[in-house]
Amino acid sequence: MSAPSSAPPLPARVRVSRLPLPPAPSVEARLKSLFAAQLVTHHLADLKAGAVAVAGGKIIGAALRWPAGSADCPEVAELESGWRGRGIEAALRALLESEPDPDPANAQTAQP
């Protein structure tokens, strides 16, 4: 008997992938629409990392991270209401958390 998977499988037509930075203008427009009021204090050009969920060629959700100290809330996630509760939020956050931090000042190094 195999060990259970830690994350439920995503719906068949949904894929989660890293967001290429900076976002293309059409992607930026969709993110602004999806996040509405949450992005008022954030600038998409300043993103440090992002993950998007796509279904049928449309962005249905995203998790976004800004550098520490650059925003009131350095990490936000949003998903269209019809897609909630299907494991997509967890997949977005897991992919975002797996993004390496390009800022060496934030890297944690072990000292012997």
C-alpha positions as CSV (number, residue, x, y, z in Angstrom):
1,M,0.0,0.0,0.0
2,S,1.4,3.4,-1.0
3,A,1.5,6.4,1.2
4,P,-1.2,9.0,0.6
5,S,-0.3,12.0,-1.4
6,S,0.1,15.2,0.6
7,A,-1.9,17.3,-1.9
8,P,-5.1,16.4,-3.7
9,P,-4.8,16.1,-7.5
10,L,-5.8,19.3,-9.4
11,P,-8.9,19.3,-11.6
12,A,-8.1,17.9,-15.0
13,R,-8.1,21.2,-16.9
14,V,-6.1,23.2,-14.4
15,R,-2.4,23.7,-14.4
16,V,-0.3,25.6,-12.0
17,S,3.0,27.2,-13.1
18,R,5.5,29.9,-12.2
19,L,4.7,33.4,-13.3
20,P,7.4,34.8,-15.6
21,L,8.5,38.2,-14.3
22,P,7.8,40.8,-15.2
23,P,4.2,39.8,-16.2
24,A,3.2,40.5,-19.7
25,P,0.6,43.4,-20.1
26,S,-2.3,41.0,-20.7
27,V,-1.3,38.9,-17.6
28,E,-0.9,42.1,-15.6
29,A,-4.4,43.2,-16.6
30,R,-5.9,39.8,-15.6
31,L,-4.1,39.9,-12.2
32,K,-5.4,43.4,-11.5
33,S,-8.9,42.2,-12.3
34,L,-8.5,39.0,-10.2
35,F,-7.0,40.8,-7.1
36,A,-9.0,44.1,-7.4
37,A,-8.6,46.0,-4.2
38,Q,-5.7,43.8,-2.8
39,L,-3.2,45.3,-5.4
40,V,-3.9,48.9,-4.6
41,T,-0.8,49.2,-2.5
42,H,1.3,46.8,-4.6
43,H,3.1,47.3,-7.8
44,L,3.2,44.3,-10.1
45,A,6.5,45.5,-11.5
46,D,8.1,44.9,-8.1
47,L,7.1,41.2,-7.8
48,K,9.7,38.9,-6.4
49,A,7.9,35.6,-7.3
50,G,4.5,34.4,-8.5
51,A,2.5,31.3,-9.4
52,V,-0.6,31.2,-11.5
53,A,-3.4,28.7,-12.0
54,V,-4.8,28.5,-15.6
55,A,-7.9,26.7,-16.8
56,G,-9.1,26.8,-20.4
57,G,-6.4,29.4,-21.2
58,K,-7.7,31.8,-18.5
59,I,-5.9,32.7,-15.3
60,I,-8.2,31.6,-12.5
61,G,-5.9,32.2,-9.6
62,A,-2.5,33.4,-8.4
63,A,-0.2,33.6,-5.5
64,L,2.2,36.6,-5.5
65,R,5.1,37.7,-3.4
66,W,6.9,41.0,-3.1
67,P,10.3,41.6,-1.4
68,A,10.1,41.9,2.4
69,G,9.5,45.5,3.5
70,S,8.1,46.6,0.1
71,A,4.4,46.3,0.9
72,D,2.0,46.0,3.9
73,C,1.3,42.4,3.0
74,P,4.3,40.8,1.1
75,E,2.3,37.8,0.0
76,V,-1.2,37.5,-1.4
77,A,-3.3,34.8,-3.1
78,E,-6.6,34.8,-4.8
79,L,-8.7,32.3,-6.7
80,E,-12.0,32.7,-8.6
81,S,-14.8,31.6,-6.3
82,G,-16.0,28.7,-8.5
83,W,-12.6,27.0,-8.2
84,R,-12.2,27.2,-4.5
85,G,-11.9,24.0,-2.4
86,R,-10.3,21.9,-5.1
87,G,-6.7,22.0,-3.9
88,I,-5.7,24.8,-6.3
89,E,-4.9,27.3,-3.5
90,A,-2.6,24.8,-1.8
91,A,-0.8,24.1,-5.2
92,L,-0.3,27.8,-5.8
93,R,1.1,28.4,-2.3
94,A,3.4,25.3,-2.6
95,L,4.8,26.4,-5.9
96,L,5.3,30.0,-4.5
97,E,7.1,28.6,-1.4
98,S,9.4,26.5,-3.6
99,E,10.6,29.6,-5.5
100,P,14.2,30.3,-4.6
101,D,14.8,33.8,-3.1
102,P,17.0,35.7,-5.5
103,D,18.0,38.2,-2.8
104,P,21.1,36.9,-1.1
105,A,20.3,39.2,1.9
106,N,17.3,37.0,2.6
107,A,19.0,33.7,2.3
108,Q,19.5,31.7,5.5
109,T,22.9,30.1,5.8
110,A,23.8,27.6,8.4
111,Q,26.9,28.6,10.5
112,P,28.8,25.7,12.1
